[in-house]
Amino acid sequence: MRPAPGDLLTVDGRASVQFAGDRALTFRVVSVSDQPTYHGWIWLNGYVLNRRGEATAKREIYVQLAGLRPATGTPAPRRSRATRPYASRNDRGDGRAARDRPGLRTRADAR
């Protein structure tokens, strides 16, 4: 299996001894290098993901293709929700509602 950008992999001791045991990681592939390597090995660029699916580090790793496994059980990263201030019920986008609010001082009042 040759990985492609976007693939989510489990990288452990089967892929390379440097990832054996508790050094195993979940890796999201960003790019696959065309650099010549030893037969069966490959350079991958991507992000290490934590248990919540969030990227914690950008890495370039050298691994055996035969040892790569698709990751299972890792959630997709949650997108942060954009927050917007709530508009006044009377807001028409011209700023009049803010000027009409009691106790709110505007630039015009400061003059």
N, C-alpha and C positions, 0 to 999 in steps of 0.2 A: 504494500500500500504506500503510494507516494502522497504525502500530505499536500494540501492546498490551502491557500489563505482562507482564514475563517474556521478551519478545523480545530476542534478541541481534543487534545490528546492527554493521555496519562503517560508521563515519562518516568520510568523507574529503572531498576537495575537491569532489566532485560534490554533496555535501549543503550545504556552505558553504565559502567560501574560507579561513576561519579554521582548517579542518582539512586543508588541502592538504599534500601531500608527507609529510614525516616527522612531521607533527602529526596524522595520521590516528589514529583510536582505535577500539577495540572497546567497545561500550556496551551494558549490560543495562538495559532500560527498567523503571522502577519505576512511573511514572505519566505520563499524557499530559494536558497542560493543555487546558482548554476556553476559555482566554483567546483573544479574537479576535485574529487576526494577518492579515498580507497573504495573499492567495490563494496556496496551495501551500506555505506555511511553517507550522511547528508548534514548540511548546515541549515538550521532553521532559525529564523528571527521571529520573535513574538513576545507575549506577555505571560508571566506566571500569575495564576489566579488563586485567590484564597477560597475558603469553603463557601463563601457567599457569592462567588463568581466575579469578584472585583479584582482588577489588575493591581498587583502589588509591586512588580518589577518588570522592566524590559530586559530581555536576555537574548543572546545568540548562543545556540547550543549545537553541539556536534554529536549526533546519535546514529545508532544502527536502525535502518528502516525496518528490519524484521522484528525489532523490539518495541516498536511504537504501537499503542493501543488507543482506540477511541475512548474518550473519557465518558464515564457514566455517573449519574447522580449529582452532577454539578449544575446548579441553577444558572440560568442566563442572568447576566448582570441587570440589576434594576436600574431603570433610567430615573434620574432625579426629576421630580415634578417642578415645572416652572411655577414660580409664585408671582402673583400680581397683586398689587393693592386693589382692594375692592373699590369700585366706583360708587359714587353717591347715586341714589335713586334718581336725582334730578340732574345728573351730569349729562351734558350734551356734547362734551369734548371741547368746549370753548373756555373752560375755567371759571365760568360764572358760578357754578354750584359751590366751588371752594371759596370764592369771594363772598358769597352770601351766607356762609356758615358763621354763626356767632362765635366770637372768641378767637377766630383764626386771623392772624395778621398777614397781610400780603405786602409785596414790594410797594404797591401804590399807596398803602397806608403809611409806610415808613417815610414817604417824601414830605 
